[in-house]
Amino acid sequence: MKWIITKYLITAAVVVLVSETAKRSDRFGGLIAALPMITLLTLVWLHVENQPAAKLANHAWYTFWYVVPTLPMFLAFPWLLQRLGFWWALGSCALITIACFAAFALLVRRFGIELL
C-alpha cells in the first residue's frame, strides 16, 4: 500500500509542477508539458515492479502511436478557445481527438499496426 501511495504522490507532483510552471511561463510550462514525463514515470514504475522488457517496449511503442492523433487538438484549442470559451473548446477538442484517433487507427491498420 505504501508503494501505491508513493507512486500517486510522485505522479501528482509532476502534474502540479507542470501547472505551476505554466502559471509563470507559457513557453517553459509548454516545454515541460511536452516532455513525456508521465510515460517515463510509467516505464520506471513498470521496471521497478519487475515487468518484462516486452511490456515496457510495448508501452513505449503504443504511446508513440497514441500521441500522433492527439496533436491536432493542440492546434485547434487556441483557435476554439477564442471563439467558444474554455469548456466548449475543451469538449470540442475531445471530440476532435476521438475523430482523429479513429481515422488514424484505420489508416495505420493498413500497415499492420492495430491500435483498437
C-alpha positions in Angstrom: 0.0 0.0 0.0 2.9 2.4 0.8 4.2 1.8 -2.7 1.0 2.8 -4.4 0.7 5.9 -2.3 4.3 6.8 -3.2 3.5 6.3 -6.9 0.5 8.6 -6.6 2.4 11.3 -4.7 5.3 11.4 -7.2 3.0 11.3 -10.2 0.7 14.0 -8.8 3.8 16.1 -8.0 4.7 16.0 -11.7 1.3 17.3 -12.7 1.4 20.1 -10.1 5.0 21.0 -11.3 3.7 21.4 -14.9 0.7 23.5 -13.9 2.6 25.8 -11.5 5.3 26.3 -14.1 2.7 27.1 -16.8 1.3 29.8 -14.5 4.7 31.6 -14.5 5.8 30.9 -18.1 3.7 29.8 -21.0 6.8 28.7 -23.0 8.5 26.8 -20.2 5.2 25.3 -19.0 4.5 24.1 -22.5 8.0 22.7 -22.8 7.7 20.7 -19.6 4.2 19.5 -20.5 5.5 18.3 -23.9 8.2 16.2 -22.2 7.0 12.6 -21.9 7.2 12.7 -18.1 4.2 10.5 -17.4 5.4 7.9 -19.9 8.8 8.0 -18.4 7.4 7.6 -14.9 5.2 4.7 -16.1 8.2 3.0 -17.6 10.1 3.4 -14.3 7.1 2.1 -12.3 6.8 -0.9 -14.6 10.5 -1.6 -14.4 10.6 -1.3 -10.6 7.7 -3.7 -10.4 9.7 -6.2 -12.4 7.5 -6.2 -15.5 9.1 -8.0 -18.5 11.1 -5.9 -21.1 8.4 -6.7 -23.7 5.8 -5.0 -21.5 7.9 -1.8 -21.3 8.7 -1.9 -25.0 5.0 -2.4 -25.9 4.1 0.5 -23.7 6.6 2.9 -25.4 5.5 1.6 -28.9 1.8 2.2 -28.3 2.4 5.5 -26.5 4.1 6.8 -29.7 1.2 5.7 -31.9 -1.4 7.1 -29.5 0.3 10.5 -29.3 0.2 11.2 -33.0 -3.6 11.7 -33.3 -3.7 13.9 -30.3 -1.5 16.6 -31.9 -4.3 18.4 -33.9 -6.0 19.1 -30.6 -3.1 21.3 -29.5 -3.5 23.4 -32.7 -7.3 23.6 -32.5 -7.6 24.5 -28.8 -6.2 28.1 -29.0 -8.4 28.8 -32.0 -11.5 27.3 -30.4 -10.8 28.9 -27.1 -11.2 32.4 -28.6 -14.4 31.5 -30.3 -16.2 29.1 -27.9 -14.8 29.7 -24.4 -12.9 27.2 -22.3 -15.4 24.3 -21.7 -16.8 24.2 -25.2 -13.3 24.4 -26.7 -12.2 21.6 -24.3 -15.2 19.4 -25.3 -14.7 20.1 -29.0 -11.0 19.2 -28.7 -12.0 15.9 -27.0 -14.3 15.1 -30.0 -11.6 16.2 -32.4 -9.1 13.8 -30.7 -11.6 10.9 -30.8 -12.2 11.5 -34.5 -8.5 11.9 -35.3 -7.8 8.7 -33.3 -10.4 6.7 -35.1 -9.2 7.9 -38.5 -5.6 7.3 -37.6 -6.3 3.8 -36.3 -7.9 2.9 -39.6 -5.0 4.4 -41.5 -2.2 2.6 -39.6 -4.2 -0.7 -39.7 -3.3 -0.8 -43.4 0.4 -1.1 -42.3 -0.3 -3.8 -39.8 -0.5 -1.6 -36.7 -3.5 -2.4 -34.5 -4.5 0.4 -32.2 -8.1 -0.6 -31.5 
